[in-house]
Amino acid sequence: MVYTITVEDTTEQAMSFINFIKTLAHDYNFLRIEPIQETNILSKEQEIELDRRFEYVLQNPTEGKSWEEVECMLLKK
């Protein structure tokens, strides 16, 4: 059985826990620590902006262009 534990290393306490687990991993061969490479992480500001834009689209559904229109325009260039 494999378990996955996710710890965000944003606090001193979290980093302390991660370092403790790394120390244990040296002594126990069944324990591994592998950082997850998250490539699509958005900052809080980006999340807020995307939420704002999404809300705008919901409130103004007739503005803008459909994907088909945009795709056609892009493929012509």
mmCIF file of the N, C-alpha and C atoms, coordinates in Angstrom:
data_MODEL
# 
_entry.id   MODEL 
# 
loop_
_atom_site.group_PDB 
_atom_site.id 
_atom_site.type_symbol 
_atom_site.label_atom_id 
_atom_site.label_alt_id 
_atom_site.label_comp_id 
_atom_site.label_asym_id 
_atom_site.label_entity_id 
_atom_site.label_seq_id 
_atom_site.pdbx_PDB_ins_code 
_atom_site.Cartn_x 
_atom_site.Cartn_y 
_atom_site.Cartn_z 
_atom_site.occupancy 
_atom_site.B_iso_or_equiv 
_atom_site.pdbx_formal_charge 
_atom_site.auth_seq_id 
_atom_site.auth_comp_id 
_atom_site.auth_asym_id 
_atom_site.auth_atom_id 
_atom_site.pdbx_PDB_model_num 
ATOM 1   N N  . MET A 1 1  ? 0.839   -1.163 0.000   1.00 0.00 ? 1  MET A N  1 
ATOM 2   C CA . MET A 1 1  ? 0.000   0.000  0.000   1.00 0.00 ? 1  MET A CA 1 
ATOM 3   C C  . MET A 1 1  ? 0.892   1.237  0.000   1.00 0.00 ? 1  MET A C  1 
ATOM 4   N N  . VAL A 1 2  ? 0.505   2.240  -0.775  1.00 0.00 ? 2  VAL A N  1 
ATOM 5   C CA . VAL A 1 2  ? 1.257   3.486  -0.866  1.00 0.00 ? 2  VAL A CA 1 
ATOM 6   C C  . VAL A 1 2  ? 0.376   4.613  -0.381  1.00 0.00 ? 2  VAL A C  1 
ATOM 7   N N  . TYR A 1 3  ? 0.956   5.476  0.441   1.00 0.00 ? 3  TYR A N  1 
ATOM 8   C CA . TYR A 1 3  ? 0.251   6.646  0.952   1.00 0.00 ? 3  TYR A CA 1 
ATOM 9   C C  . TYR A 1 3  ? 0.914   7.902  0.400   1.00 0.00 ? 3  TYR A C  1 
ATOM 10  N N  . THR A 1 4  ? 0.121   8.908  0.142   1.00 0.00 ? 4  THR A N  1 
ATOM 11  C CA . THR A 1 4  ? 0.646   10.196 -0.277  1.00 0.00 ? 4  THR A CA 1 
ATOM 12  C C  . THR A 1 4  ? 0.226   11.229 0.748   1.00 0.00 ? 4  THR A C  1 
ATOM 13  N N  . ILE A 1 5  ? 1.185   11.967 1.230   1.00 0.00 ? 5  ILE A N  1 
ATOM 14  C CA . ILE A 1 5  ? 0.919   13.049 2.171   1.00 0.00 ? 5  ILE A CA 1 
ATOM 15  C C  . ILE A 1 5  ? 1.399   14.327 1.519   1.00 0.00 ? 5  ILE A C  1 
ATOM 16  N N  . THR A 1 6  ? 0.552   15.319 1.427   1.00 0.00 ? 6  THR A N  1 
ATOM 17  C CA . THR A 1 6  ? 0.922   16.587 0.826   1.00 0.00 ? 6  THR A CA 1 
ATOM 18  C C  . THR A 1 6  ? 1.147   17.616 1.921   1.00 0.00 ? 6  THR A C  1 
ATOM 19  N N  . VAL A 1 7  ? 2.309   18.236 1.880   1.00 0.00 ? 7  VAL A N  1 
ATOM 20  C CA . VAL A 1 7  ? 2.643   19.287 2.839   1.00 0.00 ? 7  VAL A CA 1 
ATOM 21  C C  . VAL A 1 7  ? 3.103   20.494 2.038   1.00 0.00 ? 7  VAL A C  1 
ATOM 22  N N  . GLU A 1 8  ? 2.439   21.603 2.211   1.00 0.00 ? 8  GLU A N  1 
ATOM 23  C CA . GLU A 1 8  ? 2.868   22.834 1.555   1.00 0.00 ? 8  GLU A CA 1 
ATOM 24  C C  . GLU A 1 8  ? 3.898   23.499 2.456   1.00 0.00 ? 8  GLU A C  1 
ATOM 25  N N  . ASP A 1 9  ? 5.067   23.729 1.912   1.00 0.00 ? 9  ASP A N  1 
ATOM 26  C CA . ASP A 1 9  ? 6.171   24.234 2.728   1.00 0.00 ? 9  ASP A CA 1 
ATOM 27  C C  . ASP A 1 9  ? 6.156   25.755 2.845   1.00 0.00 ? 9  ASP A C  1 
ATOM 28  N N  . THR A 1 10 ? 5.015   26.295 3.221   1.00 0.00 ? 10 THR A N  1 
ATOM 29  C CA . THR A 1 10 ? 4.890   27.748 3.294   1.00 0.00 ? 10 THR A CA 1 
ATOM 30  C C  . THR A 1 10 ? 5.101   28.301 4.697   1.00 0.00 ? 10 THR A C  1 
ATOM 31  N N  . THR A 1 11 ? 5.261   27.440 5.674   1.00 0.00 ? 11 THR A N  1 
ATOM 32  C CA . THR A 1 11 ? 5.470   27.925 7.038   1.00 0.00 ? 11 THR A CA 1 
ATOM 33  C C  . THR A 1 11 ? 6.711   27.273 7.628   1.00 0.00 ? 11 THR A C  1 
ATOM 34  N N  . GLU A 1 12 ? 7.212   27.858 8.679   1.00 0.00 ? 12 GLU A N  1 
ATOM 35  C CA . GLU A 1 12 ? 8.367   27.296 9.360   1.00 0.00 ? 12 GLU A CA 1 
ATOM 36  C C  . GLU A 1 12 ? 8.032   25.926 9.947   1.00 0.00 ? 12 GLU A C  1 
ATOM 37  N N  . GLN A 1 13 ? 6.825   25.789 10.477  1.00 0.00 ? 13 GLN A N  1 
ATOM 38  C CA . GLN A 1 13 ? 6.396   24.508 11.060  1.00 0.00 ? 13 GLN A CA 1 
ATOM 39  C C  . GLN A 1 13 ? 6.331   23.425 9.977   1.00 0.00 ? 13 GLN A C  1 
ATOM 40  N N  . ALA A 1 14 ? 5.846   23.772 8.795   1.00 0.00 ? 14 ALA A N  1 
ATOM 41  C CA . ALA A 1 14 ? 5.779   22.805 7.697   1.00 0.00 ? 14 ALA A CA 1 
ATOM 42  C C  . ALA A 1 14 ? 7.174   22.369 7.273   1.00 0.00 ? 14 ALA A C  1 
ATOM 43  N N  . MET A 1 15 ? 8.099   23.311 7.173   1.00 0.00 ? 15 MET A N  1 
ATOM 44  C CA . MET A 1 15 ? 9.474   22.975 6.789   1.00 0.00 ? 15 MET A CA 1 
ATOM 45  C C  . MET A 1 15 ? 10.128  22.105 7.848   1.00 0.00 ? 15 MET A C  1 
ATOM 46  N N  . SER A 1 16 ? 9.827   22.369 9.106   1.00 0.00 ? 16 SER A N  1 
ATOM 47  C CA . SER A 1 16 ? 10.361  21.546 10.189  1.00 0.00 ? 16 SER A CA 1 
ATOM 48  C C  . SER A 1 16 ? 9.866   20.110 10.051  1.00 0.00 ? 16 SER A C  1 
ATOM 49  N N  . PHE A 1 17 ? 8.589   19.949 9.735   1.00 0.00 ? 17 PHE A N  1 
ATOM 50  C CA . PHE A 1 17 ? 8.005   18.620 9.553   1.00 0.00 ? 17 PHE A CA 1 
ATOM 51  C C  . PHE A 1 17 ? 8.648   17.909 8.364   1.00 0.00 ? 17 PHE A C  1 
ATOM 52  N N  . ILE A 1 18 ? 8.825   18.618 7.263   1.00 0.00 ? 18 ILE A N  1 
ATOM 53  C CA . ILE A 1 18 ? 9.441   18.029 6.078   1.00 0.00 ? 18 ILE A CA 1 
ATOM 54  C C  . ILE A 1 18 ? 10.863  17.575 6.388   1.00 0.00 ? 18 ILE A C  1 
ATOM 55  N N  . ASN A 1 19 ? 11.617  18.392 7.088   1.00 0.00 ? 19 ASN A N  1 
ATOM 56  C CA . ASN A 1 19 ? 12.989  18.019 7.450   1.00 0.00 ? 19 ASN A CA 1 
ATOM 57  C C  . ASN A 1 19 ? 13.009  16.800 8.367   1.00 0.00 ? 19 ASN A C  1 
ATOM 58  N N  . PHE A 1 20 ? 12.046  16.705 9.262   1.00 0.00 ? 20 PHE A N  1 
ATOM 59  C CA . PHE A 1 20 ? 11.935  15.538 10.142  1.00 0.00 ? 20 PHE A CA 1 
ATOM 60  C C  . PHE A 1 20 ? 11.683  14.274 9.327   1.00 0.00 ? 20 PHE A C  1 
ATOM 61  N N  . ILE A 1 21 ? 10.763  14.349 8.377   1.00 0.00 ? 21 ILE A N  1 
ATOM 62  C CA . ILE A 1 21 ? 10.452  13.196 7.519   1.00 0.00 ? 21 ILE A CA 1 
ATOM 63  C C  . ILE A 1 21 ? 11.679  12.822 6.676   1.00 0.00 ? 21 ILE A C  1 
ATOM 64  N N  . LYS A 1 22 ? 12.410  13.822 6.183   1.00 0.00 ? 22 LYS A N  1 
ATOM 65  C CA . LYS A 1 22 ? 13.625  13.536 5.411   1.00 0.00 ? 22 LYS A CA 1 
ATOM 66  C C  . LYS A 1 22 ? 14.637  12.776 6.268   1.00 0.00 ? 22 LYS A C  1 
ATOM 67  N N  . THR A 1 23 ? 14.745  13.167 7.523   1.00 0.00 ? 23 THR A N  1 
ATOM 68  C CA . THR A 1 23 ? 15.655  12.471 8.440   1.00 0.00 ? 23 THR A CA 1 
ATOM 69  C C  . THR A 1 23 ? 15.216  11.030 8.622   1.00 0.00 ? 23 THR A C  1 
ATOM 70  N N  . LEU A 1 24 ? 13.932  10.811 8.797   1.00 0.00 ? 24 LEU A N  1 
ATOM 71  C CA . LEU A 1 24 ? 13.415  9.447  8.935   1.00 0.00 ? 24 LEU A CA 1 
ATOM 72  C C  . LEU A 1 24 ? 13.665  8.623  7.674   1.00 0.00 ? 24 LEU A C  1 
ATOM 73  N N  . ALA A 1 25 ? 13.555  9.270  6.523   1.00 0.00 ? 25 ALA A N  1 
ATOM 74  C CA . ALA A 1 25 ? 13.723  8.557  5.255   1.00 0.00 ? 25 ALA A CA 1 
ATOM 75  C C  . ALA A 1 25 ? 15.132  7.990  5.114   1.00 0.00 ? 25 ALA A C  1 
ATOM 76  N N  . HIS A 1 26 ? 16.110  8.602  5.758   1.00 0.00 ? 26 HIS A N  1 
ATOM 77  C CA . HIS A 1 26 ? 17.485  8.069  5.715   1.00 0.00 ? 26 HIS A CA 1 
ATOM 78  C C  . HIS A 1 26 ? 17.590  6.745  6.465   1.00 0.00 ? 26 HIS A C  1 
ATOM 79  N N  . ASP A 1 27 ? 16.744  6.583  7.486   1.00 0.00 ? 27 ASP A N  1 
ATOM 80  C CA . ASP A 1 27 ? 16.825  5.387  8.324   1.00 0.00 ? 27 ASP A CA 1 
ATOM 81  C C  . ASP A 1 27 ? 15.861  4.273  7.902   1.00 0.00 ? 27 ASP A C  1 
ATOM 82  N N  . TYR A 1 28 ? 14.840  4.606  7.164   1.00 0.00 ? 28 TYR A N  1 
ATOM 83  C CA . TYR A 1 28 ? 13.817  3.618  6.789   1.00 0.00 ? 28 TYR A CA 1 
ATOM 84  C C  . TYR A 1 28 ? 13.685  3.572  5.267   1.00 0.00 ? 28 TYR A C  1 
ATOM 85  N N  . ASN A 1 29 ? 14.025  2.445  4.679   1.00 0.00 ? 29 ASN A N  1 
ATOM 86  C CA . ASN A 1 29 ? 14.017  2.337  3.223   1.00 0.00 ? 29 ASN A CA 1 
ATOM 87  C C  . ASN A 1 29 ? 12.613  2.290  2.616   1.00 0.00 ? 29 ASN A C  1 
ATOM 88  N N  . PHE A 1 30 ? 11.593  2.133  3.434   1.00 0.00 ? 30 PHE A N  1 
ATOM 89  C CA . PHE A 1 30 ? 10.228  2.122  2.905   1.00 0.00 ? 30 PHE A CA 1 
ATOM 90  C C  . PHE A 1 30 ? 9.644   3.536  2.806   1.00 0.00 ? 30 PHE A C  1 
ATOM 91  N N  . LEU A 1 31 ? 10.386  4.522  3.249   1.00 0.00 ? 31 LEU A N  1 
ATOM 92  C CA . LEU A 1 31 ? 9.906   5.898  3.280   1.00 0.00 ? 31 LEU A CA 1 
ATOM 93  C C  . LEU A 1 31 ? 10.643  6.718  2.235   1.00 0.00 ? 31 LEU A C  1 
ATOM 94  N N  . ARG A 1 32 ? 9.897   7.405  1.391   1.00 0.00 ? 32 ARG A N  1 
ATOM 95  C CA . ARG A 1 32 ? 10.486  8.255  0.355   1.00 0.00 ? 32 ARG A CA 1 
ATOM 96  C C  . ARG A 1 32 ? 9.870   9.640  0.428   1.00 0.00 ? 32 ARG A C  1 
ATOM 97  N N  . ILE A 1 33 ? 10.683  10.625 0.126   1.00 0.00 ? 33 ILE A N  1 
ATOM 98  C CA . ILE A 1 33 ? 10.197  12.001 0.016   1.00 0.00 ? 33 ILE A CA 1 
ATOM 99  C C  . ILE A 1 33 ? 10.513  12.463 -1.392  1.00 0.00 ? 33 ILE A C  1 
ATOM 100 N N  . GLU A 1 34 ? 9.497   12.861 -2.127  1.00 0.00 ? 34 GLU A N  1 
ATOM 101 C CA . GLU A 1 34 ? 9.681   13.340 -3.492  1.00 0.00 ? 34 GLU A CA 1 
ATOM 102 C C  . GLU A 1 34 ? 8.878   14.617 -3.658  1.00 0.00 ? 34 GLU A C  1 
ATOM 103 N N  . PRO A 1 35 ? 9.553   15.715 -3.923  1.00 0.00 ? 35 PRO A N  1 
ATOM 104 C CA . PRO A 1 35 ? 8.811   16.952 -4.160  1.00 0.00 ? 35 PRO A CA 1 
ATOM 105 C C  . PRO A 1 35 ? 7.955   16.829 -5.413  1.00 0.00 ? 35 PRO A C  1 
ATOM 106 N N  . ILE A 1 36 ? 6.802   17.409 -5.382  1.00 0.00 ? 36 ILE A N  1 
ATOM 107 C CA . ILE A 1 36 ? 5.906   17.420 -6.540  1.00 0.00 ? 36 ILE A CA 1 
ATOM 108 C C  . ILE A 1 36 ? 6.182   18.687 -7.326  1.00 0.00 ? 36 ILE A C  1 
ATOM 109 N N  . GLN A 1 37 ? 6.452   18.512 -8.593  1.00 0.00 ? 37 GLN A N  1 
ATOM 110 C CA . GLN A 1 37 ? 6.660   19.676 -9.458  1.00 0.00 ? 37 GLN A CA 1 
ATOM 111 C C  . GLN A 1 37 ? 5.313   20.128 -9.989  1.00 0.00 ? 37 GLN A C  1 
ATOM 112 N N  . GLU A 1 38 ? 4.817   21.184 -9.423  1.00 0.00 ? 38 GLU A N  1 
ATOM 113 C CA . GLU A 1 38 ? 3.527   21.714 -9.852  1.00 0.00 ? 38 GLU A CA 1 
ATOM 114 C C  . GLU A 1 38 ? 3.780   22.875 -10.794 1.00 0.00 ? 38 GLU A C  1 
ATOM 115 N N  . THR A 1 39 ? 3.452   22.679 -12.045 1.00 0.00 ? 39 THR A N  1 
ATOM 116 C CA . THR A 1 39 ? 3.758   23.694 -13.048 1.00 0.00 ? 39 THR A CA 1 
ATOM 117 C C  . THR A 1 39 ? 2.605   24.667 -13.277 1.00 0.00 ? 39 THR A C  1 
ATOM 118 N N  . ASN A 1 40 ? 1.437   24.332 -12.813 1.00 0.00 ? 40 ASN A N  1 
ATOM 119 C CA . ASN A 1 40 ? 0.288   25.193 -13.070 1.00 0.00 ? 40 ASN A CA 1 
ATOM 120 C C  . ASN A 1 40 ? -0.227  25.875 -11.812 1.00 0.00 ? 40 ASN A C  1 
ATOM 121 N N  . ILE A 1 41 ? 0.660   26.234 -10.950 1.00 0.00 ? 41 ILE A N  1 
ATOM 122 C CA . ILE A 1 41 ? 0.259   26.901 -9.726  1.00 0.00 ? 41 ILE A CA 1 
ATOM 123 C C  . ILE A 1 41 ? 0.065   28.385 -10.015 1.00 0.00 ? 41 ILE A C  1 
ATOM 124 N N  . LEU A 1 42 ? -1.075  28.890 -9.618  1.00 0.00 ? 42 LEU A N  1 
ATOM 125 C CA . LEU A 1 42 ? -1.356  30.305 -9.798  1.00 0.00 ? 42 LEU A CA 1 
ATOM 126 C C  . LEU A 1 42 ? -1.125  31.045 -8.496  1.00 0.00 ? 42 LEU A C  1 
ATOM 127 N N  . SER A 1 43 ? -0.690  32.278 -8.615  1.00 0.00 ? 43 SER A N  1 
ATOM 128 C CA . SER A 1 43 ? -0.581  33.113 -7.429  1.00 0.00 ? 43 SER A CA 1 
ATOM 129 C C  . SER A 1 43 ? -1.989  33.508 -6.997  1.00 0.00 ? 43 SER A C  1 
ATOM 130 N N  . LYS A 1 44 ? -2.115  33.993 -5.782  1.00 0.00 ? 44 LYS A N  1 
ATOM 131 C CA . LYS A 1 44 ? -3.418  34.430 -5.280  1.00 0.00 ? 44 LYS A CA 1 
ATOM 132 C C  . LYS A 1 44 ? -3.972  35.545 -6.165  1.00 0.00 ? 44 LYS A C  1 
ATOM 133 N N  . GLU A 1 45 ? -3.102  36.445 -6.602  1.00 0.00 ? 45 GLU A N  1 
ATOM 134 C CA . GLU A 1 45 ? -3.522  37.545 -7.473  1.00 0.00 ? 45 GLU A CA 1 
ATOM 135 C C  . GLU A 1 45 ? -4.062  37.017 -8.809  1.00 0.00 ? 45 GLU A C  1 
ATOM 136 N N  . GLN A 1 46 ? -3.408  35.996 -9.353  1.00 0.00 ? 46 GLN A N  1 
ATOM 137 C CA . GLN A 1 46 ? -3.878  35.412 -10.608 1.00 0.00 ? 46 GLN A CA 1 
ATOM 138 C C  . GLN A 1 46 ? -5.224  34.733 -10.425 1.00 0.00 ? 46 GLN A C  1 
ATOM 139 N N  . GLU A 1 47 ? -5.401  34.026 -9.319  1.00 0.00 ? 47 GLU A N  1 
ATOM 140 C CA . GLU A 1 47 ? -6.693  33.394 -9.040  1.00 0.00 ? 47 GLU A CA 1 
ATOM 141 C C  . GLU A 1 47 ? -7.789  34.439 -8.932  1.00 0.00 ? 47 GLU A C  1 
ATOM 142 N N  . ILE A 1 48 ? -7.512  35.534 -8.237  1.00 0.00 ? 48 ILE A N  1 
ATOM 143 C CA . ILE A 1 48 ? -8.500  36.610 -8.080  1.00 0.00 ? 48 ILE A CA 1 
ATOM 144 C C  . ILE A 1 48 ? -8.860  37.196 -9.437  1.00 0.00 ? 48 ILE A C  1 
ATOM 145 N N  . GLU A 1 49 ? -7.841  37.427 -10.277 1.00 0.00 ? 49 GLU A N  1 
ATOM 146 C CA . GLU A 1 49 ? -8.092  37.987 -11.599 1.00 0.00 ? 49 GLU A CA 1 
ATOM 147 C C  . GLU A 1 49 ? -8.915  37.031 -12.462 1.00 0.00 ? 49 GLU A C  1 
ATOM 148 N N  . LEU A 1 50 ? -8.600  35.750 -12.438 1.00 0.00 ? 50 LEU A N  1 
ATOM 149 C CA . LEU A 1 50 ? -9.384  34.779 -13.213 1.00 0.00 ? 50 LEU A CA 1 
ATOM 150 C C  . LEU A 1 50 ? -10.821 34.711 -12.714 1.00 0.00 ? 50 LEU A C  1 
ATOM 151 N N  . ASP A 1 51 ? -10.996 34.742 -11.397 1.00 0.00 ? 51 ASP A N  1 
ATOM 152 C CA . ASP A 1 51 ? -12.357 34.753 -10.839 1.00 0.00 ? 51 ASP A CA 1 
ATOM 153 C C  . ASP A 1 51 ? -13.113 35.992 -11.272 1.00 0.00 ? 51 ASP A C  1 
ATOM 154 N N  . ARG A 1 52 ? -12.427 37.141 -11.280 1.00 0.00 ? 52 ARG A N  1 
ATOM 155 C CA . ARG A 1 52 ? -13.057 38.393 -11.700 1.00 0.00 ? 52 ARG A CA 1 
ATOM 156 C C  . ARG A 1 52 ? -13.495 38.313 -13.157 1.00 0.00 ? 52 ARG A C  1 
ATOM 157 N N  . ARG A 1 53 ? -12.611 37.804 -14.000 1.00 0.00 ? 53 ARG A N  1 
ATOM 158 C CA . ARG A 1 53 ? -12.941 37.688 -15.424 1.00 0.00 ? 53 ARG A CA 1 
ATOM 159 C C  . ARG A 1 53 ? -14.085 36.709 -15.658 1.00 0.00 ? 53 ARG A C  1 
ATOM 160 N N  . PHE A 1 54 ? -14.065 35.582 -14.942 1.00 0.00 ? 54 PHE A N  1 
ATOM 161 C CA . PHE A 1 54 ? -15.133 34.596 -15.084 1.00 0.00 ? 54 PHE A CA 1 
ATOM 162 C C  . PHE A 1 54 ? -16.476 35.198 -14.675 1.00 0.00 ? 54 PHE A C  1 
ATOM 163 N N  . GLU A 1 55 ? -16.491 35.934 -13.576 1.00 0.00 ? 55 GLU A N  1 
ATOM 164 C CA . GLU A 1 55 ? -17.722 36.584 -13.121 1.00 0.00 ? 55 GLU A CA 1 
ATOM 165 C C  . GLU A 1 55 ? -18.209 37.591 -14.153 1.00 0.00 ? 55 GLU A C  1 
ATOM 166 N N  . TYR A 1 56 ? -17.290 38.317 -14.779 1.00 0.00 ? 56 TYR A N  1 
ATOM 167 C CA . TYR A 1 56 ? -17.651 39.273 -15.820 1.00 0.00 ? 56 TYR A CA 1 
ATOM 168 C C  . TYR A 1 56 ? -18.318 38.561 -16.994 1.00 0.00 ? 56 TYR A C  1 
ATOM 169 N N  . VAL A 1 57 ? -17.752 37.437 -17.409 1.00 0.00 ? 57 VAL A N  1 
ATOM 170 C CA . VAL A 1 57 ? -18.325 36.673 -18.517 1.00 0.00 ? 57 VAL A CA 1 
ATOM 171 C C  . VAL A 1 57 ? -19.727 36.192 -18.166 1.00 0.00 ? 57 VAL A C  1 
ATOM 172 N N  . LEU A 1 58 ? -19.901 35.725 -16.940 1.00 0.00 ? 58 LEU A N  1 
ATOM 173 C CA . LEU A 1 58 ? -21.230 35.269 -16.526 1.00 0.00 ? 58 LEU A CA 1 
ATOM 174 C C  . LEU A 1 58 ? -22.246 36.398 -16.537 1.00 0.00 ? 58 LEU A C  1 
ATOM 175 N N  . GLN A 1 59 ? -21.818 37.595 -16.173 1.00 0.00 ? 59 GLN A N  1 
ATOM 176 C CA . GLN A 1 59 ? -22.731 38.737 -16.125 1.00 0.00 ? 59 GLN A CA 1 
ATOM 177 C C  . GLN A 1 59 ? -22.924 39.400 -17.485 1.00 0.00 ? 59 GLN A C  1 
ATOM 178 N N  . ASN A 1 60 ? -22.030 39.132 -18.429 1.00 0.00 ? 60 ASN A N  1 
ATOM 179 C CA . ASN A 1 60 ? -22.080 39.752 -19.757 1.00 0.00 ? 60 ASN A CA 1 
ATOM 180 C C  . ASN A 1 60 ? -21.896 38.695 -20.843 1.00 0.00 ? 60 ASN A C  1 
ATOM 181 N N  . PRO A 1 61 ? -22.832 37.766 -20.950 1.00 0.00 ? 61 PRO A N  1 
ATOM 182 C CA . PRO A 1 61 ? -22.627 36.621 -21.861 1.00 0.00 ? 61 PRO A CA 1 
ATOM 183 C C  . PRO A 1 61 ? -22.612 36.976 -23.349 1.00 0.00 ? 61 PRO A C  1 
ATOM 184 N N  . THR A 1 62 ? -23.134 38.138 -23.728 1.00 0.00 ? 62 THR A N  1 
ATOM 185 C CA . THR A 1 62 ? -23.168 38.473 -25.160 1.00 0.00 ? 62 THR A CA 1 
ATOM 186 C C  . THR A 1 62 ? -21.914 39.192 -25.624 1.00 0.00 ? 62 THR A C  1 
ATOM 187 N N  . GLU A 1 63 ? -21.064 39.604 -24.709 1.00 0.00 ? 63 GLU A N  1 
ATOM 188 C CA . GLU A 1 63 ? -19.819 40.265 -25.092 1.00 0.00 ? 63 GLU A CA 1 
ATOM 189 C C  . GLU A 1 63 ? -18.764 39.213 -25.422 1.00 0.00 ? 63 GLU A C  1 
ATOM 190 N N  . GLY A 1 64 ? -17.777 39.632 -26.170 1.00 0.00 ? 64 GLY A N  1 
ATOM 191 C CA . GLY A 1 64 ? -16.691 38.713 -26.488 1.00 0.00 ? 64 GLY A CA 1 
ATOM 192 C C  . GLY A 1 64 ? -16.982 37.880 -27.717 1.00 0.00 ? 64 GLY A C  1 
ATOM 193 N N  . LYS A 1 65 ? -16.102 36.934 -27.971 1.00 0.00 ? 65 LYS A N  1 
ATOM 194 C CA . LYS A 1 65 ? -16.218 36.069 -29.144 1.00 0.00 ? 65 LYS A CA 1 
ATOM 195 C C  . LYS A 1 65 ? -16.247 34.614 -28.695 1.00 0.00 ? 65 LYS A C  1 
ATOM 196 N N  . SER A 1 66 ? -16.840 33.780 -29.510 1.00 0.00 ? 66 SER A N  1 
ATOM 197 C CA . SER A 1 66 ? -16.851 32.344 -29.232 1.00 0.00 ? 66 SER A CA 1 
ATOM 198 C C  . SER A 1 66 ? -15.468 31.771 -29.553 1.00 0.00 ? 66 SER A C  1 
ATOM 199 N N  . TRP A 1 67 ? -15.209 30.572 -29.048 1.00 0.00 ? 67 TRP A N  1 
ATOM 200 C CA . TRP A 1 67 ? -13.937 29.912 -29.349 1.00 0.00 ? 67 TRP A CA 1 
ATOM 201 C C  . TRP A 1 67 ? -13.793 29.700 -30.846 1.00 0.00 ? 67 TRP A C  1 
ATOM 202 N N  . GLU A 1 68 ? -14.868 29.368 -31.515 1.00 0.00 ? 68 GLU A N  1 
ATOM 203 C CA . GLU A 1 68 ? -14.820 29.126 -32.957 1.00 0.00 ? 68 GLU A CA 1 
ATOM 204 C C  . GLU A 1 68 ? -14.370 30.379 -33.701 1.00 0.00 ? 68 GLU A C  1 
ATOM 205 N N  . GLU A 1 69 ? -14.886 31.551 -33.290 1.00 0.00 ? 69 GLU A N  1 
ATOM 206 C CA . GLU A 1 69 ? -14.481 32.803 -33.928 1.00 0.00 ? 69 GLU A CA 1 
ATOM 207 C C  . GLU A 1 69 ? -12.999 33.094 -33.679 1.00 0.00 ? 69 GLU A C  1 
ATOM 208 N N  . VAL A 1 70 ? -12.557 32.914 -32.468 1.00 0.00 ? 70 VAL A N  1 
ATOM 209 C CA . VAL A 1 70 ? -11.166 33.178 -32.123 1.00 0.00 ? 70 VAL A CA 1 
ATOM 210 C C  . VAL A 1 70 ? -10.251 32.218 -32.857 1.00 0.00 ? 70 VAL A C  1 
ATOM 211 N N  . GLU A 1 71 ? -10.615 30.931 -32.887 1.00 0.00 ? 71 GLU A N  1 
ATOM 212 C CA . GLU A 1 71 ? -9.803  29.932 -33.571 1.00 0.00 ? 71 GLU A CA 1 
ATOM 213 C C  . GLU A 1 71 ? -9.680  30.258 -35.052 1.00 0.00 ? 71 GLU A C  1 
ATOM 214 N N  . CYS A 1 72 ? -10.775 30.626 -35.663 1.00 0.00 ? 72 CYS A N  1 
ATOM 215 C CA . CYS A 1 72 ? -10.768 30.975 -37.087 1.00 0.00 ? 72 CYS A CA 1 
ATOM 216 C C  . CYS A 1 72 ? -9.862  32.167 -37.325 1.00 0.00 ? 72 CYS A C  1 
ATOM 217 N N  . MET A 1 73 ? -9.958  33.171 -36.471 1.00 0.00 ? 73 MET A N  1 
ATOM 218 C CA . MET A 1 73 ? -9.143  34.367 -36.590 1.00 0.00 ? 73 MET A CA 1 
ATOM 219 C C  . MET A 1 73 ? -7.648  34.023 -36.433 1.00 0.00 ? 73 MET A C  1 
ATOM 220 N N  . LEU A 1 74 ? -7.317  33.162 -35.484 1.00 0.00 ? 74 LEU A N  1 
ATOM 221 C CA . LEU A 1 74 ? -5.931  32.777 -35.260 1.00 0.00 ? 74 LEU A CA 1 
ATOM 222 C C  . LEU A 1 74 ? -5.364  31.962 -36.409 1.00 0.00 ? 74 LEU A C  1 
ATOM 223 N N  . LEU A 1 75 ? -6.177  31.078 -36.974 1.00 0.00 ? 75 LEU A N  1 
ATOM 224 C CA . LEU A 1 75 ? -5.695  30.225 -38.053 1.00 0.00 ? 75 LEU A CA 1 
ATOM 225 C C  . LEU A 1 75 ? -5.496  30.992 -39.357 1.00 0.00 ? 75 LEU A C  1 
ATOM 226 N N  . LYS A 1 76 ? -6.160  32.119 -39.507 1.00 0.00 ? 76 LYS A N  1 
ATOM 227 C CA . LYS A 1 76 ? -5.995  32.941 -40.721 1.00 0.00 ? 76 LYS A CA 1 
ATOM 228 C C  . LYS A 1 76 ? -4.678  33.695 -40.715 1.00 0.00 ? 76 LYS A C  1 
ATOM 229 N N  . LYS A 1 77 ? -4.085  33.914 -39.530 1.00 0.00 ? 77 LYS A N  1 
ATOM 230 C CA . LYS A 1 77 ? -2.847  34.719 -39.445 1.00 0.00 ? 77 LYS A CA 1 
ATOM 231 C C  . LYS A 1 77 ? -1.645  33.920 -39.849 1.00 0.00 ? 77 LYS A C  1 
# 
